[in-house]
Amino acid sequence: MLIFLWILEIIIGVLLVIAVLLQVGRGETFSLFGGGFQSILGPKAPATILEKITYGLIGAFFVVTLLIAKFSVSERIAPVQELPKAPSPEEVLPESQQNITK
């Protein structure tokens, strides 16, 4: 299951990079070559199909990442083991030090 999720994550990541690079900026040039700053200050146009696909890929990437985190943690956690008991000060301190602390 975890291997399938990793493969899906890589595929979604590659598609996401391609979708972002194919976005057309406001300057009528591809975002790869510039025009990004104009889109920040310009009016918001209706979302194109490529933008909707990009948002969907972002959501899928996020969900698959959370699933990978959940399944990888649940496979690594060992059953709870009892921790060793801490030694008392009488066991650790030499005889001369014990008289000082009392």
C-alpha positions in Angstrom: 0.0 0.0 0.0 2.8 2.4 0.9 4.7 1.7 -2.3 1.5 2.4 -4.3 1.1 5.7 -2.5 4.7 6.7 -3.2 4.3 6.0 -6.9 1.0 7.9 -7.0 2.8 10.8 -5.2 5.5 10.9 -7.8 3.0 10.8 -10.7 0.9 13.6 -9.1 4.0 15.7 -8.5 5.2 15.4 -12.1 1.7 16.3 -13.4 1.5 19.2 -11.0 4.9 20.6 -12.2 3.7 20.3 -15.8 0.4 22.0 -15.1 2.0 24.9 -13.3 4.5 25.4 -16.1 1.7 25.4 -18.7 -0.2 28.2 -17.0 -0.5 31.3 -19.1 0.3 34.5 -17.2 -1.4 37.8 -17.7 1.3 39.0 -20.0 0.2 36.4 -22.7 3.4 34.5 -22.1 3.9 31.2 -20.4 4.6 31.4 -16.7 7.9 29.6 -17.4 9.2 32.7 -19.2 7.9 35.4 -17.0 4.7 37.5 -16.5 4.1 36.4 -13.0 4.3 39.8 -11.3 1.6 41.2 -13.6 -0.8 38.5 -12.5 -0.5 39.4 -8.9 -1.6 43.0 -9.4 -4.0 42.5 -12.3 -7.7 41.8 -12.1 -8.8 38.2 -11.4 -10.0 36.4 -14.5 -12.3 33.4 -14.4 -10.5 30.1 -13.7 -9.5 28.1 -16.8 -9.7 24.3 -17.0 -5.9 24.2 -16.5 -6.2 26.1 -13.3 -9.0 23.8 -12.1 -6.8 20.8 -12.9 -3.9 22.4 -11.0 -6.1 23.0 -7.9 -7.3 19.4 -8.1 -3.7 18.1 -8.3 -2.7 20.3 -5.4 -5.5 18.7 -3.3 -4.6 15.2 -4.4 -1.0 15.8 -3.6 -1.9 17.0 -0.1 -4.2 14.1 0.6 -1.7 11.5 -0.7 1.1 13.1 1.4 -1.1 12.8 4.5 -1.9 9.2 3.8 1.8 8.4 3.3 2.6 10.0 6.6 -0.2 8.1 8.4 0.7 4.7 7.0 4.5 5.1 7.4 4.1 6.1 11.1 1.8 3.3 11.9 4.2 0.7 10.4 7.2 2.0 12.5 5.6 2.3 15.9 6.6 -0.6 18.2 4.3 -1.8 21.0 4.7 0.2 24.1 7.5 -1.1 26.3 8.1 -0.4 29.9 11.0 2.0 30.5 13.6 1.1 33.1 13.2 2.7 36.5 15.4 5.6 37.3 17.9 4.9 40.1 17.3 6.7 43.4 19.9 9.3 44.7 21.1 6.8 47.3 22.1 4.4 44.6 23.9 7.0 42.5 25.7 9.2 45.1 28.7 7.9 47.0 28.4 7.6 50.8 30.1 11.0 51.5 27.7 12.9 49.2 24.6 11.3 50.8 25.3 12.9 54.1 25.6 16.4 52.5 22.2 16.2 50.8 20.3 15.3 54.0 
